Amino acid sequence: MKYRNVTFEYVEWTTWNDILKTGYNCSDKKLLDGLDTLSFGAPTIKEMEERIDDLLDFNEQHRHSQQLTNNAMDEFMDRYYY
């Protein structure tokens, strides 16, 4: 499936207590480039489209937040573990 040129897929799985669940999963590498996630899910197409919209429309802010997080983790590791 595609939305705004981002690929995602419909998935089905069985829970630990044998209940069938369904949803959507996106692991589009171009969309997630520069972010600290490999994939994300949503229970409905509408929610998947909203999440894709957010990642596309506010991509610069998401990448900036990711860089701030990376910098903070680097500083913490330098201070306490190296």
Rosetta blueprint (number, residue, H / E / L):
1 M L
2 K E
3 Y E
4 R L
5 N L
6 V E
7 T E
8 F L
9 E E
10 Y E
11 V E
12 E E
13 W E
14 T E
15 T L
16 W L
17 N L
18 D L
19 I L
20 L E
21 K E
22 T E
23 G E
24 Y E
25 N E
26 C E
27 S L
28 D L
29 K H
30 K H
31 L H
32 L H
33 D L
34 G L
35 L L
36 D L
37 T L
38 L L
39 S L
40 F E
41 G E
42 A E
43 P L
44 T L
45 I H
46 K H
47 E H
48 M H
49 E H
50 E H
51 R H
52 I H
53 D H
54 D H
55 L H
56 L H
57 D H
58 F L
59 N H
60 E H
61 Q H
62 H H
63 R H
64 H H
65 S H
66 Q H
67 Q H
68 L H
69 T H
70 N H
71 N H
72 A H
73 M H
74 D H
75 E H
76 F H
77 M H
78 D H
79 R H
80 Y H
81 Y L
82 Y L
